[in-house]
Amino acid sequence: MNLDYSFLNWGVVQSFVAKGFWFSIQLTLVAMIGGIVLGTLLAMMRLSSHRWLSAPAAFYVDTLRSIPLVMVILWFFLLIPKLLGPLGGQMSAFITFTLFEATYYSEIMRAGIQSVSKGQVNAGYALGMNYAQTMKLVVLPQAFRNMLPVLLTQTIILFQDTSLVYAVGEYDLLKGFEVAGKNFNRPVETYLVAAVVYFVICFGLSQLVRQLQKKIAIIR
């Protein structure tokens, strides 16, 4: 049997896959940074004693976490242009993933904030700090350290989820392999290679997270 493996050469990788890989990395980084920032604000709102802050945050988080991501992607892709004008698939994906992932990061951050002992908070107040200063200087640094492995694990899941942008026709890593498979008429082989690439990236990152978790456990 004569098989053509030309789809595995570097030219194909560079012309089809690298473009999609770069967009997947961009989307992951933007959604991670934006999601952590927004998620931290949502976590602080949910922990607030003021109902007018905690109730909207809880509704937002619980609602989005109850809806499949691909459905949210489609909703934002179809609704945002009608509300804000045309944004394009990429900008729509950046906004959607940031808003969606913020709900998961918020729950992680909420657990991290609650893991900091009340004594630390009281010590901040005893030094004359207000609520904002105590959160910024005492609570959040410890919460980030405690939750860093979980935050990174969620980011690995986020990278895997970037493949869902196919729903709005964007060119991500999986789309690059799909296009290469169609051009060389080798869809099965390219999907297998794609699975191996995703596995290597995600497994490698998960091993790094595991090592980080051990270091943090030693510090504790």
C-alpha positions as CSV (number, residue, x, y, z in Angstrom):
1,M,0.0,0.0,0.0
2,N,1.5,3.3,-1.1
3,L,0.6,6.1,1.4
4,D,1.3,9.7,0.9
5,Y,2.5,11.4,4.1
6,S,3.3,14.7,2.5
7,F,0.7,16.3,4.8
8,L,3.1,15.8,7.7
9,N,5.9,18.0,6.3
10,W,6.8,21.4,7.8
11,G,5.4,23.3,4.9
12,V,2.0,22.0,5.6
13,V,2.3,22.7,9.3
14,Q,3.5,26.2,8.6
15,S,0.8,27.0,6.0
16,F,-2.2,25.4,7.7
17,V,-1.6,24.5,11.3
18,A,0.6,27.3,12.6
19,K,-2.0,30.0,11.8
20,G,-4.7,28.1,13.8
21,F,-2.3,27.4,16.7
22,W,-1.5,31.1,17.0
23,F,-5.1,32.1,17.2
24,S,-5.8,29.3,19.8
25,I,-3.0,30.7,21.9
26,Q,-4.2,34.3,21.5
27,L,-7.7,33.3,22.5
28,T,-6.5,31.3,25.5
29,L,-4.3,34.1,26.8
30,V,-7.0,36.8,26.3
31,A,-9.7,34.8,27.9
32,M,-7.5,33.7,30.8
33,I,-6.3,37.2,31.7
34,G,-9.7,38.8,31.2
35,G,-11.5,35.9,32.8
36,I,-9.3,36.0,35.9
37,V,-9.8,39.8,36.3
38,L,-13.5,39.7,35.8
39,G,-13.8,36.4,37.8
40,T,-12.0,38.0,40.8
41,L,-14.5,40.9,40.7
42,L,-17.4,38.5,40.5
43,A,-16.0,36.5,43.4
44,M,-15.7,39.6,45.6
45,M,-19.2,40.6,44.6
46,R,-20.6,37.1,45.6
47,L,-18.8,37.3,48.9
48,S,-20.2,40.8,49.6
49,S,-22.7,41.2,52.4
50,H,-24.7,43.6,50.2
51,R,-27.5,41.8,48.4
52,W,-27.4,44.2,45.5
53,L,-23.9,43.1,44.7
54,S,-24.0,39.3,45.5
55,A,-27.4,38.6,43.8
56,P,-26.5,39.8,40.3
57,A,-23.1,38.1,40.4
58,A,-24.6,34.8,41.6
59,F,-27.3,35.0,38.8
60,Y,-24.6,35.8,36.1
61,V,-22.3,32.9,37.3
62,D,-25.1,30.3,37.8
63,T,-26.8,31.2,34.5
64,L,-23.7,30.9,32.2
65,R,-22.4,27.8,34.0
66,S,-25.7,26.1,33.2
67,I,-25.4,26.7,29.4
68,P,-23.1,24.8,27.0
69,L,-20.2,27.0,25.8
70,V,-21.0,26.4,22.1
71,M,-24.5,27.8,22.6
72,V,-23.1,30.9,24.3
73,I,-20.7,31.3,21.4
74,L,-23.5,31.2,18.9
75,W,-25.7,33.6,21.0
76,F,-23.0,36.2,21.3
77,F,-22.0,35.8,17.6
78,L,-25.6,36.4,16.5
79,L,-26.7,39.0,19.1
80,I,-23.6,41.2,19.6
81,P,-23.6,42.5,16.0
82,K,-27.3,43.6,16.5
83,L,-26.5,45.4,19.7
84,L,-23.0,46.8,19.1
85,G,-22.6,46.5,15.4
86,P,-20.4,44.1,13.4
87,L,-17.4,42.8,15.4
88,G,-16.2,39.9,13.4
89,G,-15.8,36.3,14.5
90,Q,-12.5,36.7,16.3
91,M,-13.6,39.7,18.4
92,S,-16.8,37.9,19.2
93,A,-14.8,34.8,20.3
94,F,-12.6,36.9,22.5
95,I,-15.6,38.5,24.3
96,T,-17.5,35.3,24.6
97,F,-14.7,33.2,26.0
98,T,-13.7,36.0,28.5
99,L,-17.3,36.4,29.8
100,F,-17.9,32.7,29.9
101,E,-14.6,31.6,31.5
102,A,-14.9,34.4,34.1
103,T,-17.7,32.3,35.7
104,Y,-15.4,29.4,36.3
105,Y,-12.5,31.5,37.4
106,S,-14.8,33.4,39.8
107,E,-15.7,30.1,41.6
108,I,-12.1,29.2,41.9
109,M,-11.2,32.7,43.2
110,R,-14.1,32.6,45.6
111,A,-12.8,29.3,47.1
112,G,-9.3,30.8,47.2
113,I,-10.5,33.9,49.1
114,Q,-12.5,31.8,51.5
115,S,-9.4,29.6,52.1
116,V,-7.6,32.6,53.7
117,S,-8.2,32.6,57.4
118,K,-10.4,35.2,59.1
119,G,-7.4,36.0,61.3
120,Q,-5.5,37.4,58.3
121,V,-8.4,39.7,57.5
122,N,-8.8,40.8,61.1
123,A,-5.0,41.5,61.2
124,G,-5.4,43.8,58.1
125,Y,-8.2,45.7,59.8
126,A,-6.1,45.9,63.0
127,L,-3.3,47.6,61.0
128,G,-5.8,50.3,59.9
129,M,-6.5,49.0,56.4
130,N,-10.0,49.3,54.9
131,Y,-11.8,46.5,53.0
132,A,-10.2,47.2,49.6
133,Q,-6.7,47.5,51.0
134,T,-7.1,44.3,53.0
135,M,-8.3,42.4,49.9
136,K,-5.6,43.8,47.7
137,L,-2.6,43.5,50.1
138,V,-3.5,40.6,52.3
139,V,-6.3,38.3,51.0
140,L,-5.9,38.2,47.2
141,P,-2.1,37.5,47.1
142,Q,-2.7,34.5,49.3
143,A,-5.8,33.4,47.4
144,F,-3.9,33.5,44.1
145,R,-1.1,31.4,45.5
146,N,-3.5,28.9,46.9
147,M,-5.6,28.6,43.7
148,L,-2.8,29.0,41.1
149,P,-2.7,25.2,40.2
150,V,-6.5,25.2,39.8
151,L,-6.4,28.4,37.8
152,L,-3.8,26.9,35.5
153,T,-5.8,23.6,35.2
154,Q,-8.9,25.6,34.1
155,T,-6.7,27.4,31.5
156,I,-5.7,24.0,30.1
157,I,-9.4,23.2,29.8
158,L,-9.9,26.7,28.2
159,F,-7.3,25.8,25.6
160,Q,-9.1,22.6,24.7
161,D,-12.4,24.6,24.5
162,T,-11.0,27.0,21.9
163,S,-11.8,24.3,19.3
164,L,-15.4,25.2,19.7
165,V,-14.9,28.4,17.7
166,Y,-15.6,26.2,14.6
167,A,-19.3,27.1,15.4
168,V,-18.6,30.7,14.1
169,G,-16.2,29.7,11.4
170,E,-13.0,30.9,13.0
171,Y,-9.6,29.4,12.2
172,D,-8.2,27.7,15.3
173,L,-5.7,24.8,15.7
174,L,-8.2,22.1,15.0
175,K,-9.5,24.0,12.0
176,G,-5.9,24.1,10.7
177,F,-5.7,20.3,10.8
178,E,-9.1,20.0,9.2
179,V,-8.1,22.2,6.3
180,A,-4.8,20.3,5.8
181,G,-6.7,17.0,5.8
182,K,-9.1,18.3,3.2
183,N,-6.3,19.7,1.0
184,F,-4.4,16.4,1.1
185,N,-7.4,14.1,1.2
186,R,-6.2,12.6,4.5
187,P,-8.9,13.6,7.0
188,V,-8.4,10.5,9.3
189,E,-4.6,10.9,9.5
190,T,-4.8,14.7,10.2
191,Y,-7.4,14.3,12.9
192,L,-5.2,11.6,14.5
193,V,-2.2,14.0,14.4
194,A,-4.4,16.7,15.9
195,A,-5.4,14.5,18.8
196,V,-1.7,13.7,19.4
197,V,-0.8,17.4,19.3
198,Y,-3.6,18.4,21.8
199,F,-2.6,15.5,24.1
200,V,1.1,16.4,24.1
201,I,0.3,20.1,24.8
202,C,-2.3,19.5,27.5
203,F,-0.4,16.6,29.2
204,G,2.8,18.6,29.2
205,L,1.1,21.6,30.8
206,S,-0.7,19.4,33.3
207,Q,2.6,17.9,34.4
208,L,3.9,21.4,35.0
209,V,0.9,22.2,37.0
210,R,1.4,19.1,39.1
211,Q,5.0,20.2,39.9
212,L,3.8,23.7,40.8
213,Q,1.2,22.2,43.1
214,K,3.9,20.2,44.9
215,K,6.0,23.3,45.4
216,I,3.1,25.3,46.8
217,A,2.3,22.4,49.2
218,I,5.9,22.5,50.5
219,I,5.6,26.3,51.0
220,R,2.5,25.8,53.0
